[in-house]
Amino acid sequence: MTGTLRVDGVSKSFGGLQALADCSLTASAGRITGLIGPNGSGKTTLFNAITGYERIDAGQVYLDEQRITGASPQRVFALGVGRTFQLTRIFPRLTVLENMLVPANRGRPARERREHAMDLLAFTGIAGHAGALAGTLSYGQRKLLELAYVLVADPAVVLLDEPAGGVNPSLIHHIADRIRELNSAGRTFLIVEHNMEFVMGLCHQVTVLDSGTVVASGPPEVIRADPRVLDAYLGTETAND
Amino acid sequence: MTPDQTAGKAAASDQVAPDPPATAPATVTTKAGTRHAWQLSSRSLAVAGVALLIAVVGLFPLVFTNPTVTNIGVITLIFVAVASAWNTFSGFSGYLSLGHAVFYGTGAYFLAVAARDWNLNGAAVFWLLPLAGVVTAVVAVPVGLVALRVRRQTFVVVTIAYFFIAQLSASNLTVTGGSSGLLLPVPNWAPETFNNPFYYVAMILAAGTVALSVLIRRSVFGLQLRAIRDDEDRAAGLGVRAMPVKLSALVLSAFITGMAGALWVYFIGQAVPQFVFDPLFDLAVVLMAFFGGLGTVAGPVLGALILEPTQFYLNLQYTNNYESEILFGALFLVVILFLPRGVLPTAGEWVTSGRIRRLRDGWLTRRARRTANRPAPPATGNLS
């Protein structure tokens, strides 16, 4: 099975701030990996480093056995890694369907690309808005649109940055169901999320970042019980359970 | 299971989207039929409108034979082409260029020099127009490679810098005739119909540019340009190769602008740096696009068709020149303040909001009637 994403000893600093320090993790093919950690722990910086939005100071990033370190965002996307952003980044002055047609998806006739786009919009549940300007969508619908257009080019690995952030509870379940369905078809997911219920219920593997370093990695039930994780991140939440 | 296969199984919650039911009842078929008929009629209307416009523009110099009027017609059509070409790059991509006079001037000087050196005159000079476009497009490649390395506001400043480099070069180079410029051959045509060949060449150029603009707007290339306008980094993250897309649009825009500049200089008969590289040229083109609707196909055309004759009219009415410039500037302010998105998009919004207001008013009236007809609730006694 293809679609294993491996980060090996990645470091990144912004001036005097060390955002990532010798960070290593693996998102195994066909699995859902959660990436958690307190605010400022380097989760989004790691996403940016993987997808070519930030140049890293040291380390390597591999997709399967191919090194993608330093590749441009369009190259990373072309190689099969799609991502969404913490604050949704759609094209507000294009219609929802036009948004779906932006991702480079050459080799298919125009009619087939539109059909595929509509299928994905139906899959995420926003096909009824295909003709609306994307800027008029609600926040939750924008999250779904972002997920849908990342899927257009059929990436092997999908990175989701806080897919449940700022979304109402019923929509969170809808998003989780869609991710499970896509994963059951063999797609790899790496998900940054603060909603612990969402992460623990969805992910096969969870990696914990703290101050740019991986402090723990394992199945959700192990992570829940890990004292280092409780110290770094989950202590308060566990106490409230 | 792929998303395509699972699409049918996806059941959106009410909060997500009220998607239509999978099996369409008979009423939906009727609505779809009505919509299809409406789309057909609106398309037929659009085709009829374009055909009528072409007929009117084509017959214009035959009906209005006054040379002053046809002179306005030639310049207006040249600006229709330039404003559309400018919009194809700047309006679609969001990179506002204030340096298109560089391309206009390059085409103009190329034609002036080529016509002189190759001893061309009359209608033969028109064959130089495509070549002027090609030369300008070649010039636009290094210009774009440097200017497009920066974003948005900085890009505007870089294009202004290019403009001044071009103007100063034209004023000092021997090949351009220095500050005194170059004279072009005057065709030996009858005075009463002298403008007509220029008019029809300008009409072909304008029509071709608008047709190209429509094609680009509907293409994947145009979609990528508009995605770059909305969020260039995001577009790159979805596989859009931003630099080649932007550069191609700029070169295409420069190609047309160069041809327009070449036609214009042949029409006025003289290439002088301060007129060929005129800062007001860029302002006029930007104003036309903003006036009609930036990033739309019809907007810059409408802007040029209204503003260029208006400017001529004001110049004729106020011969001291500065009063007409003040009035033109005031018009620009009015447009920016009251129609910031341009005439066509604002008019579209007015129509839509009018429809919504009528729907809301109708619903409020019906609700008031229902409330009035509802029987009064039974008395519950004195609560005091």
Interface residues (C-beta under 8 A of the other chain):
Chain A: T51 G52 Y53 S72 P73 Q74 V76 F77 A78 G82 R83 F85 R89 I90 F91 P92 R93 L94 E98 L101 V102 P103 A104 N105 A110 H116 D119 L120 A122 F123 T124 G125 I126 A127 G128 H129 G140 Q141 L144 Y149 V150 L151 A153 N168 S170 L171 H174 R178 E181 L182 S184 A185
Chain B: M1 T2 P3 D4 T6 A7 G8 K9 A10 A11 A12 S13 Q15 V16 A17 P18 D19 P20 V220 L223 Q224 R226 A227 R229 D230 D231 D233 R234 A235 A236 G237 L238 G239 V240 R241 A242 G295
